[in-house]
Amino acid sequence: MKSEIIKQEKTVVEIKLTFLQDEVIDQLENAYRDISQKANIKGFRRGKVPRVILEKYYPKQSILPEVAENLLTKSLQGIVEEYDLNLISDPDIKLEKLELGSDFVVNVTFNVEPDFELPNLQDIAVTKTVVKITDNMVEDELKEIQKSYPKTVPTYEDRALVAGDVASVKYTTKIYYNDSTEHSSNEEFKSEIKLEKGYTRPEFLENLVGKKPGEKVKIEITYSVDNSVKTKERKISKSIYNIEVLGILKEEIPELTDDHVKELSQGKLESVEALKNDIRTQLESMEESRAQETLKADVMERISSSIDIELPEVMVSREKENIKKRQETECEKERISLEDFLKKNGITKDENEKKVDEIAKQTVKNTLILYHIVRDDNITLEESDYNKELINMSMKMGLSPKQISDNLMKNEQAFASFKESVLMKKALDAVISKVKVTTNSVTREDFAKTLEKIRETSKGQSAAKATKTTDKAKTVTKSKSATTKVKTERKTAKRAKTTAKKDTTEQLLLNLDDKDSTKD
């Protein structure tokens, strides 16, 4: 085989490959030997089919594409190594000549990484700002836990219900299914409905607000095809609730005692003090994680701003497609059009295109920098790297590491993306290990003020990032991270209770459907 570069510009290299007749003939012979071993031709044993018969069933011209593919497969890796190419995508192959009795000529276009030099990482000095966890922050989080589990007590008030009240009700329900069947509950159920947006459906708010204890109301809810509630193989098309208001309740925040903590944590935490220590540990872990991520972003921004890179258009285009797909997924989740999605986020179509382009280019630039680090440091992945990332994903997704691993192995593209992600994270850790890092411990208030100044003086994307981080800092005490453990451990016990703390109507439907399913 002969090869020569016929075009080289920026991040594209085109190489002409010529496979001589002898090579083509040898590969053709190999192809026929392989066919002979596999062909099932009547009257002949496999491997014993005469060549003339094989060529009758498999003409030379018909297997030339396979010959070409085999020659290219064996040669491309050697070409990449010979010309020292760092590929960023699969090569584009264009056949120039593929005929019997002549050389096989093909042009291969390689998209390659641009050539650039990194700054001396040891010369980069950055500060990692960590928010100190104070007793007040722990107490604030403790109050959030208390607020999450209010007790309802009767008020015995004889007045009309208002938004924010908790209504004690009894009801019967009639369900209509999309298959024209229906079911009526003969039994009356009792429940509590918090009349507040986000806790119950708007139909319940509209019809119950203004009603007094003793009054009755009929509420009808019709479901569209898209948002109907699925039960087994059927879907609910309409539900009618006949409700009587029994009384008005109020929520009281219970005192947090050692016994209460034991109940919430299912015995894993023995006292309020133990809960406080647990909260502090989780807040510290959360703040350290935030500080580390901010540090990484700062370091990458410094490296990126110090060098110019000719960005491969194929990478930028691919990243823009990925961003737009994520936007489409978000639209599908919210069941709105892209136009409405952009309007909701206060951005025009042109502004969105510009922002997508900016983000794609910055992402590609950072990726190329990390690729450079991977080669310079000869970074490879080990089983422990995969396991570490699987554990991180497990904590976020609520699945076991094995479940995630099994799912990834079923999808070649997803597994490739997973490997790429792990490699980039390891490269970024290598970068951080080389720069000079000074840790600065500050109060939450000082941290928020500092970021506010950054937000006021920065432009474009930097300002957006600063604003986002500032908002996070301001709401750190409202984060649910430190309360996740006790809330999760209480879920099982909470499901057994008949009172609905959030979307009462959904709970009513589920209760009724459970009863209905036993009769079908």
Helices and strands as residue ranges (DSSP letters): E 2-9, E 12-19, H 21-38, H 51-57, H 60-82, E 92-97, E 104-111, G 121-123, E 125-131, H 135-148, E 151-154, E 166-177, E 182-184, E 189-194, H 202-208, E 216-222, E 230-231, E 234-252, H 258-264, H 272-305, H 313-334, H 338-344, H 349-376, H 383-397, H 401-409, H 412-434, E 436-442, H 444-457, H 460-474, G 476-478, G 481-483, H 484-495, H 504-517
